[in-house]
């Protein structure tokens, strides 16, 4: 409970003595805000006509105990509503869920399950603020075509290309297709390169020499990707949707 309390403090707490009625009232307020938001309109416009009939949400956090997670749940609820997705086709899991979270989600007719075997081209994965290891696991285990989560370029720029490829191979392959930001350079990976001009000041200049990486898509379920970073992520919900982007990954017939 100490860990959960710390998380509530960081993201804003919904709690006043575990008052379920208050959380339901807040949720209704957030749903109303989402229905009127440019964020939802933008997301629905991106997904319209894509055949999305299921939503799988991971790393939500605790909607009963934290403001960010409750806003994210409201976002999921309104997306499902706008896309005509049945409540029974919305599935969520996070190890932090407690009985209050599960009661709330089951009461909305959503599925709360760690196991999920229904991924296909009609499934939208929503991973708000998911860590890199979870995102890489989802790519490896479930092969999603649609992923709504942290912009892979923005959240991998602290790693060199080699570090990213060694630790999170599928994210590395995806990032190679869509990334626009440069990787952070580590001091230990600078090498001395002699300049061609006879200029002593330039002869010992340290430059970064990125190791050559073989990006092999032969045994990967995708070789083509597009990414759209959502523009309307700022609002009354604070940092609930920072760096949110829609990733579409697929196997191109030309690949």
N, C-alpha and C positions, 0 to 999 in steps of 0.2 A: 504493500500500500504506500510505502514511502516513495518508491519509484513513480508510481502513478500520480501521487500528489505533486511531485516535482514537475511532471509533465503537464499537469493541469495549470500550474503556476506559469509555466513557460508559454503555453498556448492560450491562456485565458480559461477560467473555470466556469462550468455551467452549474456548479453545485451550491446548494444551500441546504445542508442537511439531507443530501440525496433526495431532493424534492422532485419526484417524477413529473408532477403536474407542471412545475416550472420549466423543466426541460422540454416537455411537449409544447408548451406555449412558445418557448424560444424557437423550437424547430418550425412551428407554424409561421412565425415571423420571418425566419430565414428563407423558408420556401416561398413566401410572398415576395421577398426581396429578389430571390433568384428568378422568379417568373418575369419580373420586370427588368432584369439586368441585361446589359449588352453582352456580358460574358456568356450567358446561356444562349442568347440569340446567335452569337458568333459561332459557338460550338455546334449548335443545331444546324446552322447553315453549312458548316464543314462536313457534317455527317449525313445530311439529307441525301437520300437516294443511294446510300452506300449499303443498304440491306442489313443494317445493324438491328439484331433482334434480341441480343443478350448483353448484359453488363456483368463483368467480373471485377470486383473492387478488392484490392489488397493494400495493406499499410495505411488504412484509413486513420488509425488511432481510435480513441474512445469517444464516440459521439455523446455519450451520456455525461462524460466528465470534462471534455475540452471543447472550447468554442470553435477552433479550427476544424476539428473533425465533424462537428455538428453542421457547420457551413458546408463542408465537403459532402456530407450526407444529403443535405438539402439540394445541392447541385446534382447529385446522382438521381435523386427523386424527381427533380424537374426535367432532367434529361430523359429519363425513362418515360415520363409523362408526355413530353414533346415528341419523342420518337415512337410513341405507341408501343412501348415495351411492357409486357405484363410483369407484375410484381414478382411472380414466381420465376421469372427469367433474370432476376437480379440476385447475384450471389456475392457475399462479402465474407472476408476472414481477416482477422488480425489477432495475434497471440495475446494482445492486451485486452481483448474483449472480456468483460466480466458479466455477471448475471444481469445487471442493469442494461448493458449494451445488447446482450442477446435477447432479452425480453422486449426491448424497444424495436429491434430489427425484425424479430419474428412477428411482433404485433403489426408491423407494416407489410407482412406476408413475404418478406425477403428470405432467402436461404442463407443460413450461417453455417458454412462448411469449409473445413481445411482442404478436403479433397475436391477436385474439380476435373471432370473428364469430358467437358462439352465444348471445348474450344474449336471453332472453325472460323471461316471468313466472316461470319455474322456476329462474332463476339468482340465487344469493345472492352479492353482491359483498362481500368482506371487505377493508376498507382500514384496517388498524391504524395510527393516528397519521399518516394521509396529510395532506400539506399541502393548503391550500384550492384551489390551482390544479389539483392532480391530481383532487380530488373534483369540481370544476366541469367538468373535461375529461371525466371518466367520465359525469357526468350528460348532457353534451352529445353525446358520441360514442356511448354505448352504451344510454342510456335505461333504466337498471336500475329494477326495481320494488322490489327488496329490497336495502338497503344497510346493512351492519354496520360501523360506524366511529365516528369522533369525533362526539359530539353537536353538530349544526350550530349550535345556539344557544350552547353553551358555548364554541365555538371561533371565533365571529365577534363576540363582544361587545367586542373591542378596536377594532372598526371602527364608524363611523357607518353608518346605513342607506344613505346616499348612496354612501359609499365602497364598501360591500359590493356595492351594485347596479351601480356603475360597473366594478368589478374582476371580480366573480364573479356574474354575473346570475342563473344558475340556482340557485346556493346562496342568493342573496337571495330569489328567489321561494319556494324551499323553506322558508327561515328565516321568511319572512313568514307561512307557514301554521302553523309549529310552534314558533317561538321563544318563550321565556318570560322571557328575561333582557333588561335594558335595554342599549342600545348605549353605548359609552364616548363621552363628550362631549369634543370638542377645544376648547381655549381659543380658537383662531382662529375658531371658528364661533359664538361668543357674539355676540349683538346687543343693543343697548340698546333697551329697550322702556319707554315711559312708563307709569307706573301711573295708574289712574283716580282713586285717592284722593289728596287733597292732602297728601301726606306726602313731604317732601323726601328722606327717607332711602330711600324706595322708588322715587322718580322715575327714578333712573339705575341701578336694579338690572339686572344682566346676567342674562339668561335664555337658555337654548338654544332656538332655533327650528329644528326639523328641517325641511329642505326636503321638499316634497310629492313623493312618488315614485309613479309609475304602475306598479303591479304587473300586467303584462299576461300572462295565461296562454293567450291565444287560440292562439298558435303554439307552445305548449310541450306536451310529452307528458304533463304532469301538471297537475292543478289541485286535488288533494286529497292530504293527507299525514297520517300519524300517526307518532309517535316514542315509543319506550319506552326509557328509560335503564336499563341493567342495574344491578342493586343489588349484586351479589356480585362486584365487580371487584377487591376487595382480597384478597390471598393471598400465598402463598409466591413468586409470580411477580413481585412488586414492582410497578412501574408499567407492566407490559406491556399492561394493558387500561384505562388511565385514560380516563374520559369515554366509554366504549364504549356505544353506543346502536344500537337497531335502527330503521331508517327504512323506512317503507313508503310509496311514492309511486305514485299512479295517476291515471288520467283518470276523473273521476266523470261518470256520464251526466247528472247534474243540473247539471254545470258548463258 
